[in-house]
């Protein structure tokens, strides 16, 4: 079942991994990578869905999307 993805995704290049990394800070441990921006985001969407499905199966709380996070 696809979920409406509304979580912030932080995307950056990792020299160590030689890949784009897509982190989802609102979902602990949720991250993906890819050789392009598009691939990293697509992989993050899959991982977000899997994260939510796993949390539901384990009876864990699923954080509501907060939208854009502000860092100072």
C-alpha positions as a Markdown table, in Angstrom:
| # | Residue | x | y | z |
|---|---|---|---|---|
| 1 | Unk | 0.0 | 0.0 | 0.0 |
| 2 | Unk | 1.7 | 3.3 | -1.1 |
| 3 | Unk | 1.7 | 6.1 | 1.5 |
| 4 | Unk | 1.5 | 9.8 | 0.8 |
| 5 | Unk | 5.2 | 10.9 | 1.3 |
| 6 | Unk | 5.2 | 14.2 | 3.1 |
| 7 | Unk | 8.4 | 13.8 | 5.1 |
| 8 | Unk | 11.3 | 16.1 | 4.6 |
| 9 | Unk | 14.2 | 14.5 | 2.7 |
| 10 | Unk | 17.7 | 15.9 | 3.1 |
| 11 | Unk | 19.8 | 15.1 | 0.0 |
| 12 | Unk | 23.6 | 15.4 | -0.3 |
| 13 | Unk | 26.6 | 14.0 | -2.0 |
| 14 | Unk | 28.8 | 11.6 | 0.1 |
| 15 | Unk | 32.4 | 11.4 | -1.0 |
| 16 | Unk | 33.0 | 8.4 | 1.2 |
| 17 | Unk | 30.1 | 6.5 | -0.4 |
| 18 | Unk | 30.5 | 8.1 | -3.8 |
| 19 | Unk | 26.7 | 8.4 | -3.9 |
| 20 | Unk | 23.9 | 10.8 | -3.2 |
| 21 | Unk | 22.4 | 10.2 | 0.3 |
| 22 | Unk | 18.8 | 10.9 | 1.1 |
| 23 | Unk | 18.1 | 11.1 | 4.9 |
| 24 | Unk | 14.6 | 11.4 | 6.4 |
| 25 | Unk | 15.3 | 13.0 | 9.8 |
| 26 | Unk | 11.7 | 12.6 | 11.1 |
| 27 | Unk | 12.0 | 8.8 | 10.8 |
| 28 | Unk | 14.9 | 7.6 | 12.9 |
| 29 | Unk | 17.4 | 5.5 | 10.9 |
| 30 | Unk | 15.5 | 6.1 | 7.6 |
| 31 | Unk | 18.0 | 6.8 | 4.8 |
| 32 | Unk | 18.7 | 5.7 | 1.2 |
| 33 | Unk | 21.3 | 6.3 | -1.5 |
| 34 | Unk | 21.6 | 6.5 | -5.2 |
| 35 | Unk | 24.0 | 7.3 | -8.0 |
| 36 | Unk | 21.8 | 10.3 | -9.0 |
| 37 | Unk | 19.5 | 12.8 | -7.1 |
| 38 | Unk | 16.5 | 11.1 | -8.7 |
| 39 | Unk | 17.6 | 7.6 | -7.8 |
| 40 | Unk | 18.3 | 8.6 | -4.2 |
| 41 | Unk | 14.9 | 10.3 | -3.8 |
| 42 | Unk | 13.1 | 7.3 | -5.4 |
| 43 | Unk | 14.9 | 4.9 | -3.1 |
| 44 | Unk | 14.1 | 7.1 | -0.1 |
| 45 | Unk | 10.4 | 6.9 | -1.0 |
| 46 | Unk | 10.6 | 3.1 | -1.0 |
| 47 | Unk | 12.4 | 3.1 | 2.4 |
| 48 | Unk | 9.9 | 5.5 | 3.9 |
| 49 | Unk | 7.1 | 3.2 | 2.9 |
| 50 | Unk | 9.0 | 0.2 | 4.4 |
| 51 | Unk | 9.8 | 2.2 | 7.6 |
| 52 | Unk | 6.1 | 2.9 | 8.1 |
| 53 | Unk | 5.0 | -0.6 | 7.3 |
| 54 | Unk | 7.6 | -2.0 | 9.8 |
| 55 | Unk | 6.5 | 0.5 | 12.5 |
| 56 | Unk | 2.9 | -0.5 | 12.0 |
| 57 | Unk | 3.7 | -4.3 | 12.2 |
| 58 | Unk | 5.7 | -3.7 | 15.4 |
| 59 | Unk | 3.0 | -1.4 | 16.9 |
| 60 | Unk | 5.4 | 1.6 | 17.1 |
| 61 | Unk | 4.3 | 5.2 | 16.8 |
| 62 | Unk | 4.6 | 6.8 | 13.4 |
| 63 | Unk | 5.5 | 10.4 | 13.6 |
| 64 | Unk | 3.2 | 12.9 | 11.7 |
| 65 | Unk | 5.1 | 14.7 | 9.0 |
| 66 | Unk | 6.1 | 18.2 | 10.3 |
| 67 | Unk | 7.1 | 19.6 | 6.9 |
| 68 | Unk | 10.1 | 21.7 | 6.5 |
| 69 | Unk | 12.4 | 21.6 | 9.5 |
| 70 | Unk | 14.3 | 24.7 | 10.5 |
| 71 | Unk | 17.9 | 24.5 | 11.8 |
| 72 | Unk | 19.8 | 27.3 | 13.5 |
